[in-house]
Amino acid sequence: MGTKPYEMMKTAFGDEAMSRARVFEWYRPFKEGRQSVNSDPRCGRPSTSRNEDKIAQVKAVVRSDRRLTVREIAQKCHISVGSCDEILRNDLNMRRVSAKFVPRLLTEDQQFQRLATSFDWFQSASDDPEFMKLIITGDESWVYGYDPETKQESSQWNPPGSPRPKKARQVRSKIKVMLIVFFDADGIVHPEHAPQGQTVNKEFYLDVMRKLREAVRRKRPVLWASSRWMLHHDGAPAHTANLVQHFLTKPGTIQVAHPPYSPDMAPSDFSSFSRSRNLKRTPFSIH
C-alpha cells in the first residue's frame, strides 16, 4: 500500500490527522468496498443510557455547574462515562472550552456604559453623515527598538515530513519610546513622543493638549473655524484629570464619551497601533 494515503491525510489535516497505524487500519476496509465511517450495529442489549430522560438530566446537571468533568457528570446521573460523553457531544452538541483571558471583567454598570455609548455613537452617525469626520482621536503606545516576532509571524510553509522550525526565545529591547498620535478621517493631526524617562502624567498631557489644539488650528482650519471638531480619548487618569478637563472645557472643546476598559472601541488600539505592528520587517529607504 505504501504511505501515500497517510501522506495525503497529513497534507490535508496537518497535526490533526490520524496516526499512521489508524490510517492503515481504515485503508483496508475501504479498499474492500466499505463506504461508511460509522460503527457497524452490535449484537446484545442496546444502551438504555441515551434516552430523553437521561439527556435532560445531563443537561440540567451541566447547567447547574458547567465546570464539572465528564466523570463527575456521569456519577451524578448514574450512567457510564462513555454514555455521558456521547450525550454531551452528540445529543447536546457541547464541547469543553477553556476560559478566554481578557484584560478586565466589566461590572454590570460598565457593560451598560458600553451599550449606551455604542448606541449614542450609532445614533449620532445615523443623524449626521459628517459625524465621523468631526472626530479627532488619539492615544499613547510604546514603540520598541526591537520587538520580536510572534509565533504566528514566524510561521512558515514546510513540505510533508520536514521537521518543524526552531526559534530561540527572544525578548523586547529595553530601548523604547512612548509615542502619542492624534488623527482623524483625513490622516495624522498631531504626533509626538515623550522624552526619555517622562511619564504621561496630567501636567505632560496638558501640554500635549495645548499642542493638539494648535495643530488642529493649523492643519484643519475649516474644522477649527466651525468649532464642531470633537476630541476622543480613553479614560486614562492623565486624560480625565481635573487640570486637563478644565483646560478642555474652558474653550468649549467637545469630548466624545468613551466607556471604561474598552480598547476595542478606541481606533488607536484596533486600527492605527495594530497596523503599525505590521510594519515589522518592512524595509525603508531614507532620501
N, C-alpha and C positions, 0 to 999 in steps of 0.2 A: 504493500500500500504506500510505503514511503511516508514522508512527513508533510506532504503538500496540504492535506486538509487542516492539519494543526497550524501550519504557517498561514493559511488563509484566515483561520479563526483569529490568530494573533494580529494579523494585519487589520482585520475588521473591528476587533474589540479591545485590542491592546492588553493592558494588565487585567482587564475584567474577563478575559477569555478563559474557557475551561482548561484544565490541565491536560497535558499530552495524553495521560492514561485515560481520562474521561472522553477525550475526542476519539481515541481508538476504540473505546468501549461502545460508543454510539455509532461509529462509522459502519461496523459490520451489519447491524440490523437494518440500517437504511439501504445499504448496498443490496441486501437480500429482499428489499421491497417494502420495508416498514415506512409509513407515511406520517404517523402521529408521534408527538413527543410526550403525550400523556401516558400515565401508567396503565397497564392492562388491568381489567377487572380481576379482583382477587376472590378466591373462594372463602367460605367461612361467614361468620356473622358480621353484617355491616355495622359500622361505627354508629353508636347512638349519641355520641357527644355533640355532634354538629347538628343540632336541631334548633328550632326557633327559640325555645326556652333558654337553652344554653347560650345562644348567640346574644339574646337580650341580657342575660346575666353577666356575660363577659363585658358587654358594652357598659352596663351600669357600674361594674367594678372599675373599669378604666376611667370612667367619668369621675368617680369618687377620688381617684389618685392616679394621675397619668404617669407617675414615675415608678410604678410597680413593674417588676420584671415579669417575663412570661411565666416563670416558675411560680412566683407569688400569686399571679392571677389564676393560674391553674389550680393551685392549692385552695384558694378561696371559692372557686367554682366546682371543685371536686371532679376535675377532668384531667386527662393526661396533658403533659407539656406539648406533645405533638399536636393534639386536637386544638389546644388553646392557640398555638401558633397558627394553625390553619384558619381558625375563626378570625383571628386578628388580621391576618394578611389577605385572605380571600373573601371572607364574608363581610368584614367591617372595613376592608381596604385601608388598613392603618399601617404605618411604618414608624419605627422608633427613630427620632431625630434628636440631635444634641441642641442645647440652647445656643442661640446666637449672641455673641458678645456685642454689646452696644456701649457707647461712651457713658450713657446715663439712662436710668429708667425714669421716665417722666411721671410726675404726680397727675392725678385726675385734673387738677386745676391747670397745670401746664399743658396737658393734652387739649383741654378746652381752648386755651390761648392759641395753640397751633391751629385748631379748627377755625376759630374766629378770625385770626389773622389771614389765613388762607382764603376764607370767604370774602374778607374785605378786599384783598388784592384782586381776586377774581372779579368781584363786582366793580371795582374801580377800573380795571382793564376793559370790562364789558361796556361801561358807561362812557369811557374816554379812550378812543383808539390811540391817543398820543401818550397815555399814562406811562407806559414802559420807557418811552423816550425821555421822560422828565426825571427819571431816577438816576442818581449818581451813587454808586455803591462801592464799598471798599473794605479791606481788612488787612491783617498782618500775617506773614508767614515766614518761617525760617528757610533760608536758601543755603545749602551746604556746599563747601568747596568740593567735596566728593561724597556722592550719595550712591551706595552700591545698588546693583540691580536686584530686583525682587526675584523670587524663584520662578515666577511666571515669565518675567522679562528675559531670563537667561535660558529658557527652554529652547530646544532645537529639534529639527526633524532627523530621525535616525532610521536606517533600514532595519527590517526584521532581523532579530538575533544579535544586533550590535549592543554593546554594553551601554548603560546609562552614563551620561557625562557626569564628572565630579566637579564640584565648585568649592573653593575654600571659603570659610565663613569670614565675612568682612564687616566692618563697622563704618558708620559715617565719620567723616573727618570732624575734628574739633573746630575747624575753621568754618564759621557760619555768619550770616548776615541777616538781620531782621528786615525784610522787605515789606513796604507799605504801598499799596496801589489802590487808587480810586479810578473808576472807569464808568462809562455809560454806554448806550447803544452804539455810539459812533467811535468809541475807542478809549484809550487811556487819557484821563484828565490830569491826574497828578500822581507821579511815582516818587518815592524817596526811600532811603534806608536809614535805619537807626545807627548812630555811631557805635563803635565797638564798646561793649560794656553798658550801653544805655538801655534801661528797661522802659517799656512803653507804659509810663505812669500818666496820671492826669495832666501834669504840667507839660510833659512832652507831647501828649496827644492834643492839648490845647494849641500848641504851636503848629502841629500838623493841620488842625482845622483852620487856622489863620491862612496857612499856605494854600489849602484846598480852596477856600473862598476866593483867594486872589487868582488861583489857576482857573476857576470857573469864570471869573470876570474876564480874563484874558482869552481863554480858549473857547469859551461858549458864550460869546457876547449876547446873542439873541436870547438864549436861555436865561442868562443873568438879567437882562433887561426886563424879561417877562415876570421875573420873581416867582416863577412857577416850579423851578427845579426843586427836587426833593433829595434829601440825604438818607441813605440806607447803610446802617452798620449794625453789628450784633450788640448784645447786651454785656460786653466785657466791662469790668469795673472802670477802666480808664474812659470808656465811651460814655458811660452813664453817670460819671462823677458830676457833682453839682457845679464845679468850676467850668467844666466843658458844656454842660447843659445851659448854664446861664449865658455863656458866650454865644451859643447857637440860637437861643430863643430871643435874645435882645434884638438882633436884626431881622427876626422873623423867619429863620431857616426852617423849612418844613422837614420833619423827620418821618420816615416810613417805619411803622412798628415792626419789630422782629421778635418772634416768640423765643423763650429761653431754650437753650441747649438744642438748637435746630440748625446745624451746619448744612443740612440738605436743603434749606431754604435760603441759603446765602450764596449768591452767584460766585463770589470769590472762592468758596470752598468747592462747589461742584462743577465750576467751569474754568475760571482763569488759572487758579493754582494747580488744579488737577491736570490741565492741559500743559502747563509749563513743565511738569514732570515728564511729559512725553518727549521733551527736547533732549533728554539724555542720549548720548552717543550721536547727536546731530552735529556735524562739522560746520563751523562758521569761519568766514574769512573776514579779516579786518582790512579795510581800504583806507 
